[in-house]
Amino acid sequence: MKSTQWFTATITVCGIVGALLLSPGARAELNPGDKLDQATWQQAKELMPEAILHRFENGQHRSTIIELPKDALQ
């Protein structure tokens, strides 16, 4: 059960990060394939809510930045 929750949380965070990186106002230094983790969380500081960002800062989450197709969120 815990692995299912972890997987769901990881996919959700990846989707949020991907969507934010595709937004017109995004100016992050993160690119598809980069790792978002405790060492790089500051690069996403203006791209996601504090509650999610805090988990990366504390080392609770790690994600690989992905590129979503432009029509994925329609």
CHARMM internal coordinates of N, CA and C (Angstrom, degrees):
IC EDIT
DIST 1 N 1 CA 1.4469
DIST 1 CA 1 C 1.5264
ANGL 1 N 1 CA 1 C 111.01
DIST 1 C 2 N 1.3443
ANGL 1 CA 1 C 2 N 117.00
DIHE 1 N 1 CA 1 C 2 N -42.35
DIST 2 N 2 CA 1.4559
ANGL 1 C 2 N 2 CA 119.89
DIHE 1 CA 1 C 2 N 2 CA 179.95
DIST 2 CA 2 C 1.5224
ANGL 2 N 2 CA 2 C 111.41
DIHE 1 C 2 N 2 CA 2 C -63.18
DIST 2 C 3 N 1.3296
ANGL 2 CA 2 C 3 N 117.33
DIHE 2 N 2 CA 2 C 3 N -37.69
DIST 3 N 3 CA 1.4635
ANGL 2 C 3 N 3 CA 119.25
DIHE 2 CA 2 C 3 N 3 CA -179.74
DIST 3 CA 3 C 1.5222
ANGL 3 N 3 CA 3 C 110.95
DIHE 2 C 3 N 3 CA 3 C -66.70
DIST 3 C 4 N 1.3115
ANGL 3 CA 3 C 4 N 118.14
DIHE 3 N 3 CA 3 C 4 N -32.84
DIST 4 N 4 CA 1.4532
ANGL 3 C 4 N 4 CA 121.39
DIHE 3 CA 3 C 4 N 4 CA 176.77
DIST 4 CA 4 C 1.5232
ANGL 4 N 4 CA 4 C 110.09
DIHE 3 C 4 N 4 CA 4 C -67.15
DIST 4 C 5 N 1.3146
ANGL 4 CA 4 C 5 N 117.58
DIHE 4 N 4 CA 4 C 5 N -42.86
DIST 5 N 5 CA 1.4602
ANGL 4 C 5 N 5 CA 120.94
DIHE 4 CA 4 C 5 N 5 CA 178.12
DIST 5 CA 5 C 1.5236
ANGL 5 N 5 CA 5 C 110.85
DIHE 4 C 5 N 5 CA 5 C -65.56
DIST 5 C 6 N 1.3145
ANGL 5 CA 5 C 6 N 117.29
DIHE 5 N 5 CA 5 C 6 N -40.87
DIST 6 N 6 CA 1.4571
ANGL 5 C 6 N 6 CA 121.27
DIHE 5 CA 5 C 6 N 6 CA 178.06
DIST 6 CA 6 C 1.5183
ANGL 6 N 6 CA 6 C 110.12
DIHE 5 C 6 N 6 CA 6 C -62.69
DIST 6 C 7 N 1.3268
ANGL 6 CA 6 C 7 N 117.25
DIHE 6 N 6 CA 6 C 7 N -45.29
DIST 7 N 7 CA 1.4593
ANGL 6 C 7 N 7 CA 121.93
DIHE 6 CA 6 C 7 N 7 CA 179.95
DIST 7 CA 7 C 1.5271
ANGL 7 N 7 CA 7 C 110.25
DIHE 6 C 7 N 7 CA 7 C -61.99
DIST 7 C 8 N 1.3150
ANGL 7 CA 7 C 8 N 117.47
DIHE 7 N 7 CA 7 C 8 N -45.76
DIST 8 N 8 CA 1.4600
ANGL 7 C 8 N 8 CA 121.82
DIHE 7 CA 7 C 8 N 8 CA 179.31
DIST 8 CA 8 C 1.5216
ANGL 8 N 8 CA 8 C 111.02
DIHE 7 C 8 N 8 CA 8 C -61.77
DIST 8 C 9 N 1.3157
ANGL 8 CA 8 C 9 N 116.98
DIHE 8 N 8 CA 8 C 9 N -43.69
DIST 9 N 9 CA 1.4687
ANGL 8 C 9 N 9 CA 120.79
DIHE 8 CA 8 C 9 N 9 CA 178.78
DIST 9 CA 9 C 1.5222
ANGL 9 N 9 CA 9 C 110.85
DIHE 8 C 9 N 9 CA 9 C -63.82
DIST 9 C 10 N 1.3221
ANGL 9 CA 9 C 10 N 117.57
DIHE 9 N 9 CA 9 C 10 N -41.43
DIST 10 N 10 CA 1.4573
ANGL 9 C 10 N 10 CA 121.47
DIHE 9 CA 9 C 10 N 10 CA -179.78
DIST 10 CA 10 C 1.5204
ANGL 10 N 10 CA 10 C 110.93
DIHE 9 C 10 N 10 CA 10 C -64.12
DIST 10 C 11 N 1.3196
ANGL 10 CA 10 C 11 N 117.26
DIHE 10 N 10 CA 10 C 11 N -46.34
DIST 11 N 11 CA 1.4628
ANGL 10 C 11 N 11 CA 121.28
DIHE 10 CA 10 C 11 N 11 CA 178.70
DIST 11 CA 11 C 1.5231
ANGL 11 N 11 CA 11 C 110.38
DIHE 10 C 11 N 11 CA 11 C -62.31
DIST 11 C 12 N 1.3159
ANGL 11 CA 11 C 12 N 117.12
DIHE 11 N 11 CA 11 C 12 N -41.39
DIST 12 N 12 CA 1.4631
ANGL 11 C 12 N 12 CA 120.98
DIHE 11 CA 11 C 12 N 12 CA 179.25
DIST 12 CA 12 C 1.5230
ANGL 12 N 12 CA 12 C 110.87
DIHE 11 C 12 N 12 CA 12 C -62.00
DIST 12 C 13 N 1.3136
ANGL 12 CA 12 C 13 N 116.82
DIHE 12 N 12 CA 12 C 13 N -47.46
DIST 13 N 13 CA 1.4629
ANGL 12 C 13 N 13 CA 121.01
DIHE 12 CA 12 C 13 N 13 CA -179.71
DIST 13 CA 13 C 1.5225
ANGL 13 N 13 CA 13 C 110.39
DIHE 12 C 13 N 13 CA 13 C -63.56
DIST 13 C 14 N 1.3236
ANGL 13 CA 13 C 14 N 117.87
DIHE 13 N 13 CA 13 C 14 N -42.18
DIST 14 N 14 CA 1.4692
ANGL 13 C 14 N 14 CA 120.92
DIHE 13 CA 13 C 14 N 14 CA 178.14
DIST 14 CA 14 C 1.5267
ANGL 14 N 14 CA 14 C 110.51
DIHE 13 C 14 N 14 CA 14 C -61.11
DIST 14 C 15 N 1.3063
ANGL 14 CA 14 C 15 N 116.08
DIHE 14 N 14 CA 14 C 15 N -41.37
DIST 15 N 15 CA 1.4645
ANGL 14 C 15 N 15 CA 120.03
DIHE 14 CA 14 C 15 N 15 CA 178.47
DIST 15 CA 15 C 1.5156
ANGL 15 N 15 CA 15 C 111.95
DIHE 14 C 15 N 15 CA 15 C -64.07
DIST 15 C 16 N 1.3230
ANGL 15 CA 15 C 16 N 116.65
DIHE 15 N 15 CA 15 C 16 N -43.29
DIST 16 N 16 CA 1.4687
ANGL 15 C 16 N 16 CA 120.77
DIHE 15 CA 15 C 16 N 16 CA 179.02
DIST 16 CA 16 C 1.5209
ANGL 16 N 16 CA 16 C 110.29
DIHE 15 C 16 N 16 CA 16 C -63.25
DIST 16 C 17 N 1.3271
ANGL 16 CA 16 C 17 N 115.72
DIHE 16 N 16 CA 16 C 17 N -47.23
DIST 17 N 17 CA 1.4671
ANGL 16 C 17 N 17 CA 119.50
DIHE 16 CA 16 C 17 N 17 CA -179.60
DIST 17 CA 17 C 1.5239
ANGL 17 N 17 CA 17 C 110.08
DIHE 16 C 17 N 17 CA 17 C -62.40
DIST 17 C 18 N 1.3241
ANGL 17 CA 17 C 18 N 117.03
DIHE 17 N 17 CA 17 C 18 N -44.15
DIST 18 N 18 CA 1.4660
ANGL 17 C 18 N 18 CA 120.86
DIHE 17 CA 17 C 18 N 18 CA 178.74
DIST 18 CA 18 C 1.5140
ANGL 18 N 18 CA 18 C 111.73
DIHE 17 C 18 N 18 CA 18 C -60.84
DIST 18 C 19 N 1.3148
ANGL 18 CA 18 C 19 N 117.24
DIHE 18 N 18 CA 18 C 19 N -44.84
DIST 19 N 19 CA 1.4634
ANGL 18 C 19 N 19 CA 121.27
DIHE 18 CA 18 C 19 N 19 CA 179.73
DIST 19 CA 19 C 1.5251
ANGL 19 N 19 CA 19 C 111.13
DIHE 18 C 19 N 19 CA 19 C -63.40
DIST 19 C 20 N 1.3142
ANGL 19 CA 19 C 20 N 116.87
DIHE 19 N 19 CA 19 C 20 N -41.91
DIST 20 N 20 CA 1.4536
ANGL 19 C 20 N 20 CA 120.45
DIHE 19 CA 19 C 20 N 20 CA 179.99
DIST 20 CA 20 C 1.5234
ANGL 20 N 20 CA 20 C 111.92
DIHE 19 C 20 N 20 CA 20 C -67.11
DIST 20 C 21 N 1.3127
ANGL 20 CA 20 C 21 N 116.65
DIHE 20 N 20 CA 20 C 21 N -35.41
DIST 21 N 21 CA 1.4655
ANGL 20 C 21 N 21 CA 119.52
DIHE 20 CA 20 C 21 N 21 CA 178.67
DIST 21 CA 21 C 1.5197
ANGL 21 N 21 CA 21 C 111.81
DIHE 20 C 21 N 21 CA 21 C -69.88
DIST 21 C 22 N 1.3219
ANGL 21 CA 21 C 22 N 117.21
DIHE 21 N 21 CA 21 C 22 N -25.77
DIST 22 N 22 CA 1.4563
ANGL 21 C 22 N 22 CA 120.68
DIHE 21 CA 21 C 22 N 22 CA 178.76
DIST 22 CA 22 C 1.5200
ANGL 22 N 22 CA 22 C 113.01
DIHE 21 C 22 N 22 CA 22 C -85.19
DIST 22 C 23 N 1.3187
ANGL 22 CA 22 C 23 N 117.15
DIHE 22 N 22 CA 22 C 23 N -11.05
DIST 23 N 23 CA 1.4613
ANGL 22 C 23 N 23 CA 120.11
DIHE 22 CA 22 C 23 N 23 CA -178.11
DIST 23 CA 23 C 1.5273
ANGL 23 N 23 CA 23 C 109.73
DIHE 22 C 23 N 23 CA 23 C -68.70
DIST 23 C 24 N 1.3396
ANGL 23 CA 23 C 24 N 117.15
DIHE 23 N 23 CA 23 C 24 N 147.23
DIST 24 N 24 CA 1.4645
ANGL 23 C 24 N 24 CA 120.77
DIHE 23 CA 23 C 24 N 24 CA -175.65
DIST 24 CA 24 C 1.5198
ANGL 24 N 24 CA 24 C 114.06
DIHE 23 C 24 N 24 CA 24 C -60.13
DIST 24 C 25 N 1.3203
ANGL 24 CA 24 C 25 N 118.57
DIHE 24 N 24 CA 24 C 25 N -31.65
DIST 25 N 25 CA 1.4607
ANGL 24 C 25 N 25 CA 120.91
DIHE 24 CA 24 C 25 N 25 CA -176.76
DIST 25 CA 25 C 1.5148
ANGL 25 N 25 CA 25 C 114.52
DIHE 24 C 25 N 25 CA 25 C -86.35
DIST 25 C 26 N 1.3110
ANGL 25 CA 25 C 26 N 117.52
DIHE 25 N 25 CA 25 C 26 N -0.71
DIST 26 N 26 CA 1.4666
ANGL 25 C 26 N 26 CA 119.95
DIHE 25 CA 25 C 26 N 26 CA -176.25
DIST 26 CA 26 C 1.5243
ANGL 26 N 26 CA 26 C 110.97
DIHE 25 C 26 N 26 CA 26 C -70.22
DIST 26 C 27 N 1.3388
ANGL 26 CA 26 C 27 N 115.58
DIHE 26 N 26 CA 26 C 27 N 130.47
DIST 27 N 27 CA 1.4607
ANGL 26 C 27 N 27 CA 120.66
DIHE 26 CA 26 C 27 N 27 CA 178.71
DIST 27 CA 27 C 1.5171
ANGL 27 N 27 CA 27 C 110.06
DIHE 26 C 27 N 27 CA 27 C -130.42
DIST 27 C 28 N 1.2828
ANGL 27 CA 27 C 28 N 116.92
DIHE 27 N 27 CA 27 C 28 N 39.19
DIST 28 N 28 CA 1.4682
ANGL 27 C 28 N 28 CA 120.28
DIHE 27 CA 27 C 28 N 28 CA -177.45
DIST 28 CA 28 C 1.5166
ANGL 28 N 28 CA 28 C 110.56
DIHE 27 C 28 N 28 CA 28 C -79.84
DIST 28 C 29 N 1.3031
ANGL 28 CA 28 C 29 N 114.87
DIHE 28 N 28 CA 28 C 29 N 161.79
DIST 29 N 29 CA 1.4515
ANGL 28 C 29 N 29 CA 121.20
DIHE 28 CA 28 C 29 N 29 CA 175.38
DIST 29 CA 29 C 1.5246
ANGL 29 N 29 CA 29 C 110.72
DIHE 28 C 29 N 29 CA 29 C -91.80
DIST 29 C 30 N 1.3085
ANGL 29 CA 29 C 30 N 117.08
DIHE 29 N 29 CA 29 C 30 N 3.96
DIST 30 N 30 CA 1.4600
ANGL 29 C 30 N 30 CA 121.33
DIHE 29 CA 29 C 30 N 30 CA -179.32
DIST 30 CA 30 C 1.5202
ANGL 30 N 30 CA 30 C 110.42
DIHE 29 C 30 N 30 CA 30 C -85.34
DIST 30 C 31 N 1.3126
ANGL 30 CA 30 C 31 N 115.81
DIHE 30 N 30 CA 30 C 31 N 139.19
DIST 31 N 31 CA 1.4631
ANGL 30 C 31 N 31 CA 122.07
DIHE 30 CA 30 C 31 N 31 CA 179.39
DIST 31 CA 31 C 1.5212
ANGL 31 N 31 CA 31 C 108.96
DIHE 30 C 31 N 31 CA 31 C -127.28
DIST 31 C 32 N 1.3368
ANGL 31 CA 31 C 32 N 117.57
DIHE 31 N 31 CA 31 C 32 N 158.69
DIST 32 N 32 CA 1.4668
ANGL 31 C 32 N 32 CA 119.45
DIHE 31 CA 31 C 32 N 32 CA 176.43
DIST 32 CA 32 C 1.5268
ANGL 32 N 32 CA 32 C 110.78
DIHE 31 C 32 N 32 CA 32 C -51.92
DIST 32 C 33 N 1.3164
ANGL 32 CA 32 C 33 N 115.00
DIHE 32 N 32 CA 32 C 33 N 133.47
DIST 33 N 33 CA 1.4621
ANGL 32 C 33 N 33 CA 121.29
DIHE 32 CA 32 C 33 N 33 CA -178.22
DIST 33 CA 33 C 1.5274
ANGL 33 N 33 CA 33 C 113.18
DIHE 32 C 33 N 33 CA 33 C 98.22
DIST 33 C 34 N 1.3321
ANGL 33 CA 33 C 34 N 117.12
DIHE 33 N 33 CA 33 C 34 N -20.93
DIST 34 N 34 CA 1.4684
ANGL 33 C 34 N 34 CA 120.66
DIHE 33 CA 33 C 34 N 34 CA 177.32
DIST 34 CA 34 C 1.5242
ANGL 34 N 34 CA 34 C 109.67
DIHE 33 C 34 N 34 CA 34 C -68.99
DIST 34 C 35 N 1.3077
ANGL 34 CA 34 C 35 N 116.47
DIHE 34 N 34 CA 34 C 35 N 154.97
DIST 35 N 35 CA 1.4573
ANGL 34 C 35 N 35 CA 122.34
DIHE 34 CA 34 C 35 N 35 CA 176.88
DIST 35 CA 35 C 1.5231
ANGL 35 N 35 CA 35 C 109.41
DIHE 34 C 35 N 35 CA 35 C -98.92
DIST 35 C 36 N 1.3178
ANGL 35 CA 35 C 36 N 115.75
DIHE 35 N 35 CA 35 C 36 N 132.24
DIST 36 N 36 CA 1.4586
ANGL 35 C 36 N 36 CA 120.98
DIHE 35 CA 35 C 36 N 36 CA 173.43
DIST 36 CA 36 C 1.5155
ANGL 36 N 36 CA 36 C 105.97
DIHE 35 C 36 N 36 CA 36 C -104.68
DIST 36 C 37 N 1.3381
ANGL 36 CA 36 C 37 N 115.98
DIHE 36 N 36 CA 36 C 37 N 116.99
DIST 37 N 37 CA 1.4562
ANGL 36 C 37 N 37 CA 120.55
DIHE 36 CA 36 C 37 N 37 CA -176.36
DIST 37 CA 37 C 1.5218
ANGL 37 N 37 CA 37 C 109.42
DIHE 36 C 37 N 37 CA 37 C -153.69
DIST 37 C 38 N 1.3064
ANGL 37 CA 37 C 38 N 116.72
DIHE 37 N 37 CA 37 C 38 N -161.79
DIST 38 N 38 CA 1.4601
ANGL 37 C 38 N 38 CA 122.05
DIHE 37 CA 37 C 38 N 38 CA -176.76
DIST 38 CA 38 C 1.5299
ANGL 38 N 38 CA 38 C 111.64
DIHE 37 C 38 N 38 CA 38 C -63.14
DIST 38 C 39 N 1.3131
ANGL 38 CA 38 C 39 N 117.48
DIHE 38 N 38 CA 38 C 39 N -28.78
DIST 39 N 39 CA 1.4564
ANGL 38 C 39 N 39 CA 120.79
DIHE 38 CA 38 C 39 N 39 CA -179.04
DIST 39 CA 39 C 1.5240
ANGL 39 N 39 CA 39 C 113.17
DIHE 38 C 39 N 39 CA 39 C -83.55
DIST 39 C 40 N 1.3343
ANGL 39 CA 39 C 40 N 118.06
DIHE 39 N 39 CA 39 C 40 N -21.93
DIST 40 N 40 CA 1.4644
ANGL 39 C 40 N 40 CA 120.93
DIHE 39 CA 39 C 40 N 40 CA -173.56
DIST 40 CA 40 C 1.5224
ANGL 40 N 40 CA 40 C 113.97
DIHE 39 C 40 N 40 CA 40 C -120.13
DIST 40 C 41 N 1.3080
ANGL 40 CA 40 C 41 N 119.02
DIHE 40 N 40 CA 40 C 41 N 6.07
DIST 41 N 41 CA 1.4647
ANGL 40 C 41 N 41 CA 122.04
DIHE 40 CA 40 C 41 N 41 CA -174.12
DIST 41 CA 41 C 1.5237
ANGL 41 N 41 CA 41 C 113.35
DIHE 40 C 41 N 41 CA 41 C -57.24
DIST 41 C 42 N 1.3219
ANGL 41 CA 41 C 42 N 117.73
DIHE 41 N 41 CA 41 C 42 N -30.40
DIST 42 N 42 CA 1.4606
ANGL 41 C 42 N 42 CA 120.75
DIHE 41 CA 41 C 42 N 42 CA -177.51
DIST 42 CA 42 C 1.5261
ANGL 42 N 42 CA 42 C 112.39
DIHE 41 C 42 N 42 CA 42 C -65.81
DIST 42 C 43 N 1.3219
ANGL 42 CA 42 C 43 N 117.20
DIHE 42 N 42 CA 42 C 43 N -24.28
DIST 43 N 43 CA 1.4597
ANGL 42 C 43 N 43 CA 120.27
DIHE 42 CA 42 C 43 N 43 CA 179.15
DIST 43 CA 43 C 1.5278
ANGL 43 N 43 CA 43 C 111.71
DIHE 42 C 43 N 43 CA 43 C -68.42
DIST 43 C 44 N 1.3146
ANGL 43 CA 43 C 44 N 117.34
DIHE 43 N 43 CA 43 C 44 N -20.66
DIST 44 N 44 CA 1.4591
ANGL 43 C 44 N 44 CA 121.84
DIHE 43 CA 43 C 44 N 44 CA 179.92
DIST 44 CA 44 C 1.5216
ANGL 44 N 44 CA 44 C 112.08
DIHE 43 C 44 N 44 CA 44 C -103.62
DIST 44 C 45 N 1.3096
ANGL 44 CA 44 C 45 N 116.95
DIHE 44 N 44 CA 44 C 45 N 13.67
DIST 45 N 45 CA 1.4610
ANGL 44 C 45 N 45 CA 121.74
DIHE 44 CA 44 C 45 N 45 CA -171.66
DIST 45 CA 45 C 1.5273
ANGL 45 N 45 CA 45 C 113.59
DIHE 44 C 45 N 45 CA 45 C -56.18
DIST 45 C 46 N 1.3047
ANGL 45 CA 45 C 46 N 119.07
DIHE 45 N 45 CA 45 C 46 N -39.01
DIST 46 N 46 CA 1.4660
ANGL 45 C 46 N 46 CA 121.58
DIHE 45 CA 45 C 46 N 46 CA -178.88
DIST 46 CA 46 C 1.5261
ANGL 46 N 46 CA 46 C 112.60
DIHE 45 C 46 N 46 CA 46 C -96.12
DIST 46 C 47 N 1.3102
ANGL 46 CA 46 C 47 N 117.36
DIHE 46 N 46 CA 46 C 47 N 7.23
DIST 47 N 47 CA 1.4607
ANGL 46 C 47 N 47 CA 120.71
DIHE 46 CA 46 C 47 N 47 CA -173.89
DIST 47 CA 47 C 1.5175
ANGL 47 N 47 CA 47 C 115.16
DIHE 46 C 47 N 47 CA 47 C -106.68
DIST 47 C 48 N 1.3104
ANGL 47 CA 47 C 48 N 117.75
DIHE 47 N 47 CA 47 C 48 N -12.48
DIST 48 N 48 CA 1.4635
ANGL 47 C 48 N 48 CA 119.18
DIHE 47 CA 47 C 48 N 48 CA -177.25
DIST 48 CA 48 C 1.5215
ANGL 48 N 48 CA 48 C 110.81
DIHE 47 C 48 N 48 CA 48 C -146.25
DIST 48 C 49 N 1.3207
ANGL 48 CA 48 C 49 N 116.13
DIHE 48 N 48 CA 48 C 49 N 161.16
DIST 49 N 49 CA 1.4667
ANGL 48 C 49 N 49 CA 119.98
DIHE 48 CA 48 C 49 N 49 CA -179.86
DIST 49 CA 49 C 1.5322
ANGL 49 N 49 CA 49 C 112.01
DIHE 48 C 49 N 49 CA 49 C -62.52
DIST 49 C 50 N 1.3132
ANGL 49 CA 49 C 50 N 115.73
DIHE 49 N 49 CA 49 C 50 N 148.89
DIST 50 N 50 CA 1.4678
ANGL 49 C 50 N 50 CA 122.10
DIHE 49 CA 49 C 50 N 50 CA -179.71
DIST 50 CA 50 C 1.5254
ANGL 50 N 50 CA 50 C 112.84
DIHE 49 C 50 N 50 CA 50 C -54.92
DIST 50 C 51 N 1.3340
ANGL 50 CA 50 C 51 N 116.99
DIHE 50 N 50 CA 50 C 51 N -38.78
DIST 51 N 51 CA 1.4672
ANGL 50 C 51 N 51 CA 120.37
DIHE 50 CA 50 C 51 N 51 CA -177.56
DIST 51 CA 51 C 1.5259
ANGL 51 N 51 CA 51 C 111.51
DIHE 50 C 51 N 51 CA 51 C -60.83
DIST 51 C 52 N 1.3137
ANGL 51 CA 51 C 52 N 117.13
DIHE 51 N 51 CA 51 C 52 N -39.12
DIST 52 N 52 CA 1.4686
ANGL 51 C 52 N 52 CA 120.70
DIHE 51 CA 51 C 52 N 52 CA 178.63
DIST 52 CA 52 C 1.5223
ANGL 52 N 52 CA 52 C 109.79
DIHE 51 C 52 N 52 CA 52 C -77.21
DIST 52 C 53 N 1.3173
ANGL 52 CA 52 C 53 N 116.44
DIHE 52 N 52 CA 52 C 53 N -45.41
DIST 53 N 53 CA 1.4614
ANGL 52 C 53 N 53 CA 121.40
DIHE 52 CA 52 C 53 N 53 CA -179.11
DIST 53 CA 53 C 1.5260
ANGL 53 N 53 CA 53 C 111.31
DIHE 52 C 53 N 53 CA 53 C -58.05
DIST 53 C 54 N 1.3276
ANGL 53 CA 53 C 54 N 116.50
DIHE 53 N 53 CA 53 C 54 N -36.36
DIST 54 N 54 CA 1.4642
ANGL 53 C 54 N 54 CA 121.87
DIHE 53 CA 53 C 54 N 54 CA -179.92
DIST 54 CA 54 C 1.5329
ANGL 54 N 54 CA 54 C 111.21
DIHE 53 C 54 N 54 CA 54 C -60.27
DIST 54 C 55 N 1.3166
ANGL 54 CA 54 C 55 N 117.13
DIHE 54 N 54 CA 54 C 55 N -34.21
DIST 55 N 55 CA 1.4728
ANGL 54 C 55 N 55 CA 120.13
DIHE 54 CA 54 C 55 N 55 CA 179.56
DIST 55 CA 55 C 1.5254
ANGL 55 N 55 CA 55 C 111.59
DIHE 54 C 55 N 55 CA 55 C -68.64
DIST 55 C 56 N 1.3240
ANGL 55 CA 55 C 56 N 117.20
DIHE 55 N 55 CA 55 C 56 N -35.28
DIST 56 N 56 CA 1.4648
ANGL 55 C 56 N 56 CA 120.36
DIHE 55 CA 55 C 56 N 56 CA 175.26
DIST 56 CA 56 C 1.5268
ANGL 56 N 56 CA 56 C 109.84
DIHE 55 C 56 N 56 CA 56 C -68.80
DIST 56 C 57 N 1.3228
ANGL 56 CA 56 C 57 N 116.06
DIHE 56 N 56 CA 56 C 57 N -42.06
DIST 57 N 57 CA 1.4603
ANGL 56 C 57 N 57 CA 121.11
DIHE 56 CA 56 C 57 N 57 CA -179.97
DIST 57 CA 57 C 1.5273
ANGL 57 N 57 CA 57 C 111.40
DIHE 56 C 57 N 57 CA 57 C -59.88
DIST 57 C 58 N 1.3265
ANGL 57 CA 57 C 58 N 117.42
DIHE 57 N 57 CA 57 C 58 N -39.33
DIST 58 N 58 CA 1.4626
ANGL 57 C 58 N 58 CA 122.13
DIHE 57 CA 57 C 58 N 58 CA -179.05
DIST 58 CA 58 C 1.5266
ANGL 58 N 58 CA 58 C 113.36
DIHE 57 C 58 N 58 CA 58 C -82.69
DIST 58 C 59 N 1.3119
ANGL 58 CA 58 C 59 N 117.91
DIHE 58 N 58 CA 58 C 59 N -4.36
DIST 59 N 59 CA 1.4572
ANGL 58 C 59 N 59 CA 121.24
DIHE 58 CA 58 C 59 N 59 CA -179.43
DIST 59 CA 59 C 1.5154
ANGL 59 N 59 CA 59 C 113.97
DIHE 58 C 59 N 59 CA 59 C 82.92
DIST 59 C 60 N 1.3412
ANGL 59 CA 59 C 60 N 117.48
DIHE 59 N 59 CA 59 C 60 N 12.63
DIST 60 N 60 CA 1.4633
ANGL 59 C 60 N 60 CA 120.49
DIHE 59 CA 59 C 60 N 60 CA -179.88
DIST 60 CA 60 C 1.5265
ANGL 60 N 60 CA 60 C 112.24
DIHE 59 C 60 N 60 CA 60 C -78.31
DIST 60 C 61 N 1.3307
ANGL 60 CA 60 C 61 N 117.81
DIHE 60 N 60 CA 60 C 61 N -24.29
DIST 61 N 61 CA 1.4637
ANGL 60 C 61 N 61 CA 121.74
DIHE 60 CA 60 C 61 N 61 CA -179.28
DIST 61 CA 61 C 1.5178
ANGL 61 N 61 CA 61 C 109.96
DIHE 60 C 61 N 61 CA 61 C -130.29
DIST 61 C 62 N 1.3270
ANGL 61 CA 61 C 62 N 114.83
DIHE 61 N 61 CA 61 C 62 N 149.79
DIST 62 N 62 CA 1.4578
ANGL 61 C 62 N 62 CA 123.84
DIHE 61 CA 61 C 62 N 62 CA 171.27
DIST 62 CA 62 C 1.5198
ANGL 62 N 62 CA 62 C 106.09
DIHE 61 C 62 N 62 CA 62 C -140.62
DIST 62 C 63 N 1.3144
ANGL 62 CA 62 C 63 N 116.67
DIHE 62 N 62 CA 62 C 63 N 136.80
DIST 63 N 63 CA 1.4569
ANGL 62 C 63 N 63 CA 120.71
DIHE 62 CA 62 C 63 N 63 CA 179.58
DIST 63 CA 63 C 1.5174
ANGL 63 N 63 CA 63 C 110.20
DIHE 62 C 63 N 63 CA 63 C -143.21
DIST 63 C 64 N 1.3104
ANGL 63 CA 63 C 64 N 114.75
DIHE 63 N 63 CA 63 C 64 N 152.15
DIST 64 N 64 CA 1.4455
ANGL 63 C 64 N 64 CA 121.43
DIHE 63 CA 63 C 64 N 64 CA 171.30
DIST 64 CA 64 C 1.5210
ANGL 64 N 64 CA 64 C 107.21
DIHE 63 C 64 N 64 CA 64 C -97.16
DIST 64 C 65 N 1.3168
ANGL 64 CA 64 C 65 N 116.95
DIHE 64 N 64 CA 64 C 65 N 132.57
DIST 65 N 65 CA 1.4563
ANGL 64 C 65 N 65 CA 121.36
DIHE 64 CA 64 C 65 N 65 CA 179.10
DIST 65 CA 65 C 1.5259
ANGL 65 N 65 CA 65 C 108.06
DIHE 64 C 65 N 65 CA 65 C -71.11
DIST 65 C 66 N 1.3282
ANGL 65 CA 65 C 66 N 115.07
DIHE 65 N 65 CA 65 C 66 N 131.05
DIST 66 N 66 CA 1.4613
ANGL 65 C 66 N 66 CA 120.40
DIHE 65 CA 65 C 66 N 66 CA 179.00
DIST 66 CA 66 C 1.5157
ANGL 66 N 66 CA 66 C 109.00
DIHE 65 C 66 N 66 CA 66 C -120.04
DIST 66 C 67 N 1.3111
ANGL 66 CA 66 C 67 N 115.58
DIHE 66 N 66 CA 66 C 67 N 160.57
DIST 67 N 67 CA 1.4572
ANGL 66 C 67 N 67 CA 120.86
DIHE 66 CA 66 C 67 N 67 CA 175.78
DIST 67 CA 67 C 1.5195
ANGL 67 N 67 CA 67 C 107.80
DIHE 66 C 67 N 67 CA 67 C -107.08
DIST 67 C 68 N 1.3100
ANGL 67 CA 67 C 68 N 115.97
DIHE 67 N 67 CA 67 C 68 N 121.06
DIST 68 N 68 CA 1.4529
ANGL 67 C 68 N 68 CA 121.05
DIHE 67 CA 67 C 68 N 68 CA 177.88
DIST 68 CA 68 C 1.5219
ANGL 68 N 68 CA 68 C 109.48
DIHE 67 C 68 N 68 CA 68 C -90.14
DIST 68 C 69 N 1.3295
ANGL 68 CA 68 C 69 N 117.44
DIHE 68 N 68 CA 68 C 69 N 143.41
DIST 69 N 69 CA 1.4628
ANGL 68 C 69 N 69 CA 118.62
DIHE 68 CA 68 C 69 N 69 CA 173.45
DIST 69 CA 69 C 1.5207
ANGL 69 N 69 CA 69 C 109.56
DIHE 68 C 69 N 69 CA 69 C -60.57
DIST 69 C 70 N 1.3158
ANGL 69 CA 69 C 70 N 117.56
DIHE 69 N 69 CA 69 C 70 N 147.13
DIST 70 N 70 CA 1.4651
ANGL 69 C 70 N 70 CA 121.57
DIHE 69 CA 69 C 70 N 70 CA -175.91
DIST 70 CA 70 C 1.5211
ANGL 70 N 70 CA 70 C 112.70
DIHE 69 C 70 N 70 CA 70 C -58.43
DIST 70 C 71 N 1.3117
ANGL 70 CA 70 C 71 N 118.60
DIHE 70 N 70 CA 70 C 71 N -29.42
DIST 71 N 71 CA 1.4693
ANGL 70 C 71 N 71 CA 121.30
DIHE 70 CA 70 C 71 N 71 CA -178.78
DIST 71 CA 71 C 1.5324
ANGL 71 N 71 CA 71 C 112.87
DIHE 70 C 71 N 71 CA 71 C -90.75
DIST 71 C 72 N 1.3151
ANGL 71 CA 71 C 72 N 118.41
DIHE 71 N 71 CA 71 C 72 N 5.17
DIST 72 N 72 CA 1.4624
ANGL 71 C 72 N 72 CA 121.64
DIHE 71 CA 71 C 72 N 72 CA -176.57
DIST 72 CA 72 C 1.5234
ANGL 72 N 72 CA 72 C 112.82
DIHE 71 C 72 N 72 CA 72 C -68.83
DIST 72 C 73 N 1.2969
ANGL 72 CA 72 C 73 N 118.12
DIHE 72 N 72 CA 72 C 73 N -26.30
DIST 73 N 73 CA 1.4634
ANGL 72 C 73 N 73 CA 121.63
DIHE 72 CA 72 C 73 N 73 CA -174.87
DIST 73 CA 73 C 1.5330
ANGL 73 N 73 CA 73 C 112.73
DIHE 72 C 73 N 73 CA 73 C -105.51
DIST 73 C 74 N 1.2944
ANGL 73 CA 73 C 74 N 116.81
DIHE 73 N 73 CA 73 C 74 N 13.75
DIST 74 N 74 CA 1.4709
ANGL 73 C 74 N 74 CA 119.81
DIHE 73 CA 73 C 74 N 74 CA -178.96
DIST 74 CA 74 C 1.5124
ANGL 74 N 74 CA 74 C 111.04
DIHE 73 C 74 N 74 CA 74 C -93.15
END
COOR INIT
IC SEED 1 N 1 CA 1 C
IC BUILD
